[in-house]
Amino acid sequence: MSVYRNGISLLLMSLLTSSVQLCAQSCSDPLTVCPEEPQSIFITDAAFLNFDCIDATHVAVLRFQSNHNFQNQGNARIRITQVSCEGAAGPDTLSAVVVSSSGDPCDPAGLTAMGPCVSGVNDLIWESSTLMHNTEYFILIGTEHDPSDTACTMFVELEGDGVTLDACCNHTLIPGESAELEVVGGDPVYGYTWTPAFYLSDPDMAMTTVTPAETISYQVDGVIGDCQVSSSVTVTVGSPIGVPNSFTPNGDGINDFWGIDGIGAFPGTKVEVFNRWGQLVHRSLGYTQPWDGTGRSGKPLTPGTYYYVIELNDENLPLLPETGHVAIIR
């Protein structure tokens, strides 16, 4: 049993060591950080760097790619969280900055700071300056902490307009209407994929036409650098009219009529109202005069729930009749 346990322990140690090696980042082999995917890092490199606020013996180097949005270039937001970098003297100070580089990202002569250089012993959150499109950048994180004493670990998150896709736009349509959906920011060489493919003219193009029969949300996937990225939109399909479910025809001048929003745009509308026994109590063609709660005899109807059928009768808008209930409250 002890041999078995020792074997398991050795296996776990081996996996942990491999993980540290994979997650270690250096000037010669920066670790890629993808947007909105927290990355666990271990500061292990012993390269000295003196640039801006970084004056460190151990430096983590991470790389990321800005998006392909040529018209609206944005920035990057970086969050360093869950910092565990403490030695015998207490928590160590981290320093971090986003840079562009003309070569070696640890050669100060070729670096340009993209935004502020920040430092602290806990979480660090900052924004870069505006990024150039389709360009490689680096996040430098420095410390004096010697990882041979204790581990120096943290999570790094990347987000922002300059590094993500932007799918446009959310729409509210009436049944039968169409709208254009478009995504910018991904690499057009690798293309895009909209899912689900329902109601789309082409689910593999940056711009596609949607003609939905129901409310639906779409996700579009693309590529920025070595990262898979996505964005989403929702297309809401609703009635072109707003039908209240109650009114109070009591003569006080407030809510005395059953006003239906937007119905004036449909002059061929037919509105019919029935009581609970299915008897027709009101009919209107065109609905130029909102219903006042009287029956076909002209007498006020008793309070209660009534049921309506509304046909818009618009040849350019082939909609099914709209049904529902309305309460008369006196």
N, C-alpha and C positions, 0 to 999 in steps of 0.2 A: 504494500500500500504506500509506503514512504517513497519507494522508487517511482511509483506512478505519479505521486504528488510532485516529487522533484522534477519529473519529466514535464509535467504540466507547467510548473513554475518556469522552467527553462524556456518552454515554448512561448509563454506569455512575455517573458523578458525579451525573447528574440523578436516577437511581433512588435513590442513597444519600441525596441531599438530601431527596427526597420521603419516604423512610423516616424520616429524622430528624424531619421536620416532623410526620409522622403519630404518631411515638412521643414527641414532646415533650409535656409536660404542664404545665398552668398552673392558677392559681386559678380562672380562668373556664371552663376546659375540662379537668377532670381525666380522666386515662386510667383506663379500667376494667381492673381486675385480676380474673381469674377463678380460682376454686380449682384448685390443682394444675396450673396452666398457667403456667410461668415466663414472665415478661414482661420484655423488654429495654426499658430506659428510658435517656433522655438528660436530664440536668439542664440546662435551658436558661433557665428563667424567672428574671428578675432582680428579682422581688418580694422585698422585705425582710420577714422574719418573725422575731419575737421571742416565742417561746412555750415554756415549760418549758425543756428543754435545747437547743432550737433557737434559735440567734441567727445567722441566715444571710442572705446577700445573694442566694442562688440556691436556689430551692425547687422540688422536684418534688412534685406533688400527684396521688395516685392514689385512686380510689374503689372500694369494693366493697359488696356487699349481704349482710347476714346472712340466714340461711335462715328458713323458715317453721315451725320447730319450736317450737311455743308452750309445750310442756310441759317440754322439757329443753334450755334455752338453753345454748349453749356459748361457747367463745372462738375466737379466730383466732390462728394461728401464722404469723409472717412471717419469711422468710429473704431477706436481701440478700446476693448472692454475685457472684463474678467482678467485683469492684469495680475499675474503672480510672479513677481520679480523681487524677491526679498533675500537679503544676505544677513550676515551677522550684525551689521550696523543698522538694519531696518530696511524699509522699502526703498528700492533704487529709483532714481529719476529717469524717466524715458524722455527722449526728444524725437520729434518726428516732423517730416516735411515731404511734400510732393515735389518732384523735380522732373525736368526734361534733361536729357543727356545726349551729348554729341558722341559718346563712346562708352567707356567704362563708368557705370553708375556710381562707383566709389572713387572716381577721380574728380576732386573738387574743381579742377580747372575747366572741366567740360559740363558742369552742372548749372542749371538755371532754376531757381526756386519758383514754383507755381503756387503762389499763395503764402500764407504765414507758416512760420516754423513754430511748433507748439511743444510744450514740455509739461511734465507733471508725474506724480507717483500713482495716480489712479486712472480713470477713464479719460481718454483724449478724443475730442470731437472737433473737427474743423472742416472748412471748405477750401478747395483749391480756387485759383483764379480761372477765368474762361480758358477752356482747352481748345487746341486746334483739332480739327476733325481727323479721324483715322491716324492717330499718332500714338506712339508708345510713351508711357510715363512710368515713373518709379516712385514707390513710397519707401523712404528711408527711416528706419527706427533704430536709434542708437541708445546704448547704455554702457555704464562702467561695470555692470554686474558680471562677474565671472561665472559662467554657466557650469564650470567644473565644481563650484561650491554647491549651488542649488539651481534648479531649473528656472529659466526666465521665460514664461509663457504668457500668451494672451490670444484674443480673437480680434481679427481685423475684418471690418465690413466696408463695402464700397457701394455707393449708390449715387444718384444725381442725374441731371439732364444730359450731361456730357458723356455718360457711359452706358445709358440704357436705351431701349427701344421706346418709341412714342407712337402708340396707335391712336388714331383719331377717326371718328369722334363718337361719343355717345349720342344716339338719336332717339327721338320719339316720333313714330310714324303712325299713320292710320293704315289699316289693312289695304294692301294693294300698292302702297307707296314704295319707292325705292330710295336708297341713299348710297353715297360713296363712303367706303372705309379705306383708310390709307395708313401705312406704317412707314416711319422714317427712322433712320439710325442704324439699322443693321447693314451687314455687308451684302450688297446686291449680287455679288458673285455666287454666294451660297444660297441666295433666295430666301423665301419666306413660306410659312405654312400656317394657314388659318384653320382653326378647328372649333366646333365641328364644321363640316363643309356645307351644311344645309343652307339653302336659299342664297348661296353665293355664286356670282358669275364665274369666278376663278379663284379657288382657295390657295393658289400658289403664286400670286402676284402681290406686289407691294400695294397696289390699288385694286379694289374689287367692288363690285356692285352687290348690294344686299337688298332682297325683296322678301322680307320675312312674313310668314303667316301668323307668327306668334312672337312674344317677347323672348329674346335669346341673347346669351352672352358668348362672345368669341374671344379666344386666345390666339395670338399670333406669335410664332416662334421664329427666331432668326439667329444670326451669329455675329458677334463682335470679337475680333481677334481669335483667341482660342476658347471663347466662352459661348455657351448657349444662353440666349436671353429671350425674354417674352414680355408681352404687354397684353392688355385686354380692353375690350369695349363692350357695352351693353346697348342693344337696340330694343327699345320698348315699343310694342305695338298696342295701340289703344283706340278707343272710340273717338271720332272727331267731335262728339258732342258730350256735354256734361249734364247728366240727368240727376237732379236732386231726388232723394228718397223720402222727402216729406215736405209739406208746406202747411200754413196755418191761415186758412181763409175765414178769419173772424172779423174782418172789417176794421182792424186797428191800423191799417196802412203799412204793416210790417209783414213781409212774406205771405201776402194774401194770394199770390198767384204762383202757379207751377212754372217757373221760368227755367227754360232749358238752354244752357250755354251753347253757343255755336250753331244752333239750329237754323238761324236766319240765313246761313250760307246754302241751305238746301230748300229751295222754294217748292220742290215737289214732294216734300215730306208728308207722310200720313201718320197721324198719332191716334191710336185707339186705346181706350181705358175700359177695363172690365171690373165688375165686382167679383166677390168670391164665388158666386154661382155661375160665373162665366157670361153674365149679361153685359152687353155694351152700355156704358153709361156716358161715354164722351167720345166724339170723333172730331178730328180737325184735319183739314187739308191745307198744307202750307204753314200751319201753326203761327200765323201772324199775330193772333191774340192768345196769350198764355191762358191756360185753363184756370178757372176760378173756383173749382170744386163743386160746381153745380152739375146736375144730371141732365139728360136730354130733354127733360120736361122744363128745365130752367130752375128747378128747386134745389136748394142746398142738399148735398149728400151727407149721410150720417158719417161721423168720424170712423175711421178704420183703415184697413189696408186694401188697396186696389192694385190692379195688375195692368201693365201697359205693354203695347207692341208699337215700336217706332220703325217705320220704313222710310229711309232717306230718299229712295227712288232717284239716285244720281247715276246716270249711265256711265260716267267716268269713274265711278267708285262702286264696284260690284260687291256691296256688303250685305250680309245676312241681316234680317230684321233684328233690332235690339229689343230685348225683353227684360222685365224687372218688375219691381213693386214700388209703390209710392203710398205714403201714409197721409191721410187727411187728419189734421189735429185742430180741434176748435177750442 
